[in-house]
Amino acid sequence: MPNALWIWIGALGLCVLLSAAGIAVALVDIRTGKRQLLHSGRRILSYLPFAAGFYGWLGYCVYGIGWLLTSDRSAAGFWKDASAPEIVVAASACALPVLFGVYLALTFHYPKRRERPYAAMLLLSIVSGVGNASMIFVINAAIAEGGEVRVRLFPFFVLGMLLFVCGQKLLRSRLIRMTNGMVYDKRMEILGTVLNASYEKMEAMERGKIETCLNNDTETVSAFANKLVSIGTWTVTIIAGFVYLALINGAGFLLSLGVVVIASGSFYAIARSANKLWEQARDIQNVFFKFIHDLIHGFKELYLHRDKARDFREDMGDSCASYRDKRMKAEAKIANVIVIGDLLFAAVIGAVVFAFPALFPGMGDGELRSFVFVFLYMAGPLTAILSSLPELFQARISWNRIKRFSEELSGLRGRETEPFAAEPVDEVSLRLDEAVYAYPRNEETAFAVGPIDCEFRSGELVFIVGGNGSGKSTLAKLITGLYEPKGGSVTLNGERLHAGDIGSYVSTIFSDAYLFDRLYGIDFAAKEKEAQRYLLLLGLQDKVSIRDGRFSTTRLSSGQRKRLALLVSYLDDKPICLFDEWAADQDPEYRDFFYTVLLSDLRSRGKCVIVITHDDRYFGLADKLIKLEMGKIA
Ligand SMILES: Nc1ncnc2c1ncn2[C@@H]1O[C@H](COP(=O)(O)OP(=O)(O)OP(=O)(O)O)[C@@H](O)[C@H]1O
């Protein structure tokens, strides 16, 4: 028996076994609930006629191989006299697509979370690549042979088309799911990293970096994953093409291989040299998002002052122009190589047609034609692979940026990934012993608060006062655990908690508090009545309503927004309340109500109330007054 037959039996047998194992594992996953049905049974059944047609055609073609392998071109005769191994190969060739099809159907309609079906996608890539290449070989053979053979080759041409089209369809449907799942997973991962990062890191982070990373980088990486699959199919087509060329003419094959190696090598070198420009362009993206941030938040100022808007436009225009120029430069480099690559391919074809007859006198016209034909067919996928290289480099840049961004955020000790469960406490004592916080020294005016010794207890109203820039808000961030002390300690009921976990005991309203339109982290159903009562108490009942934990609006005056933030703080119901210049936006009447009624009500409910204020009229109401000067208690 010829060796090739054994190789076929081995390869097909292995694939049959792998597919059967894949089906078994998928069935176990379905039974254990790891895989859930996604589509309706009717939709799955609607694919059956297509599958039946495909497998019927495939069986017909396997049978038809007999025509090609026998000298008298009789399929029936061939299979009558076929040896047992030949029958095994034919049976496996029919069984494999059926098993693989069942595996694909199971895994597609019963998906698993975070599934990355690389092996199945690789196989589909090979199938569609072989289908693509086989079409041109069949066409070539049909032209060369003519007559009855041409008619008998037709089913194989259709099979090539079916393999290519079905392979691509199945591949792309998996790819769409995988790449979108990748973007989702990456975004969730980055979001998780951001939410667990330390506040100090986030505060120091260059503005625009998070947006670029979450938006552009995740998209670029997933878009490339998409491309990777096309590259797989093209590569298979090219490899099959080269094998075919080698069979037609060894010298022609070597020449074309040499050209492809030279073209790919120079392309790679040029793409590498453009890499620096892409890196720079990527940096400019961060700045671009910073501009967008400024545009949105500073729109009022820009709208009112045309001169400001003009200068802003110029500034943003410069940044966009710089991005455009970098990308243009990089892409121009690539365009040059694409043109040179095309020229090289044309040169090879020219050399084959004009030089080969002189160099190899034995080479017939038929061989020449086949050679040119196949090479022309390969040129498309080849150019497509080469033009994908820039995307590869850009995806690599984005991938590295995502990695570096995550490392940067997790570099400084952030919180534990598991949410901290604050133990319910009736009484609190928050102590600062020799506590110090200093801003990073990289700024000329690096400021420090401390060393500070003080204690805040339940049922106590403490005012923190002092001039602008004396360090009140910095101290508040130290107390609430937004900043980790650089020296000394902050303890809660004698226990030294991780700075990021102190927040679980504190309800804060900073002067630049952000109001979400949903009551995150609050069981609204259990507190609905309370919420309505607070709306009334805060004089917001005609302005805002709350339904299913969502505010009807947050488009309010700044004083009203602060009142709504106070409502959230009431519902948070934490043992410590910290308000940073809360009353600054309130009218005199409500300000008075805040100091004389609301604060003393919180104190009488046993809360530890810390208030940062400039309202010296009310200083007398405090149990304790902490006055700061240049970051120290005066
Ligand atoms: N993010 C920051 N990075 C570096 N330095 C900062 C930062 N925030 C504040 N500072 C420095 O800390 C000093 C104190 O600021 P802080 O906000 O604590 O003052 P404050 O007493 O709350 O002032 P105000 O009454 O104006 O709100 C500032 O003068 C500034 O130099």
Ligand as a Chemical Component Dictionary entry (heavy atoms), coordinates in Angstrom:
data_LIG
# 
_chem_comp.id                   LIG 
_chem_comp.type                 NON-POLYMER 
_chem_comp.pdbx_formal_charge   0 
_chem_comp.three_letter_code    LIG 
# 
loop_
_chem_comp_atom.comp_id 
_chem_comp_atom.atom_id 
_chem_comp_atom.alt_atom_id 
_chem_comp_atom.type_symbol 
_chem_comp_atom.charge 
_chem_comp_atom.model_Cartn_x 
_chem_comp_atom.model_Cartn_y 
_chem_comp_atom.model_Cartn_z 
_chem_comp_atom.pdbx_ordinal 
LIG N1  N1  N 0 -4.121  66.608 43.578 1  
LIG C1  C1  C 0 -3.175  67.377 44.115 2  
LIG N2  N2  N 0 -1.880  67.199 43.750 3  
LIG C2  C2  C 0 -0.904  67.946 44.291 4  
LIG N3  N3  N 0 -1.121  68.902 45.202 5  
LIG C3  C3  C 0 -2.379  69.131 45.606 6  
LIG C4  C4  C 0 -3.481  68.373 45.087 7  
LIG N4  N4  N 0 -4.602  68.813 45.671 8  
LIG C5  C5  C 0 -4.241  69.796 46.531 9  
LIG N5  N5  N 0 -2.906  69.977 46.485 10 
LIG C6  C6  C 0 -2.125  70.923 47.302 11 
LIG O1  O1  O 0 -2.632  70.865 48.599 12 
LIG C7  C7  C 0 -2.888  72.171 49.070 13 
LIG C8  C8  C 0 -4.090  72.124 49.995 14 
LIG O2  O2  O 0 -5.212  71.811 49.229 15 
LIG P1  P1  P 0 -6.604  71.485 49.888 16 
LIG O3  O3  O 0 -7.558  71.204 48.784 17 
LIG O4  O4  O 0 -6.424  70.443 50.908 18 
LIG O5  O5  O 0 -6.945  72.868 50.603 19 
LIG P2  P2  P 0 -8.271  73.326 51.310 20 
LIG O6  O6  O 0 -7.887  73.735 52.696 21 
LIG O7  O7  O 0 -9.339  72.309 51.185 22 
LIG O8  O8  O 0 -8.621  74.610 50.473 23 
LIG P3  P3  P 0 -10.045 75.279 50.092 24 
LIG O9  O9  O 0 -10.569 75.926 51.325 25 
LIG O10 O10 O 0 -9.679  76.265 49.064 26 
LIG O11 O11 O 0 -10.913 74.171 49.569 27 
LIG C9  C9  C 0 -3.073  73.021 47.844 28 
LIG O12 O12 O 0 -2.582  74.317 48.054 29 
LIG C10 C10 C 0 -2.267  72.323 46.786 30 
LIG O13 O13 O 0 -0.942  72.867 46.756 31 
# 
loop_
_chem_comp_bond.comp_id 
_chem_comp_bond.atom_id_1 
_chem_comp_bond.atom_id_2 
_chem_comp_bond.value_order 
_chem_comp_bond.pdbx_ordinal 
LIG N1  C1  SING 1  
LIG C1  N2  SING 2  
LIG C1  C4  DOUB 3  
LIG N2  C2  DOUB 4  
LIG C2  N3  SING 5  
LIG N3  C3  DOUB 6  
LIG C3  C4  SING 7  
LIG C3  N5  SING 8  
LIG C4  N4  SING 9  
LIG N4  C5  DOUB 10 
LIG C5  N5  SING 11 
LIG N5  C6  SING 12 
LIG C6  O1  SING 13 
LIG C6  C10 SING 14 
LIG O1  C7  SING 15 
LIG C7  C8  SING 16 
LIG C7  C9  SING 17 
LIG C8  O2  SING 18 
LIG O2  P1  SING 19 
LIG P1  O3  DOUB 20 
LIG P1  O4  SING 21 
LIG P1  O5  SING 22 
LIG O5  P2  SING 23 
LIG P2  O6  DOUB 24 
LIG P2  O7  SING 25 
LIG P2  O8  SING 26 
LIG O8  P3  SING 27 
LIG P3  O9  DOUB 28 
LIG P3  O10 SING 29 
LIG P3  O11 SING 30 
LIG C9  O12 SING 31 
LIG C9  C10 SING 32 
LIG C10 O13 SING 33 
# 
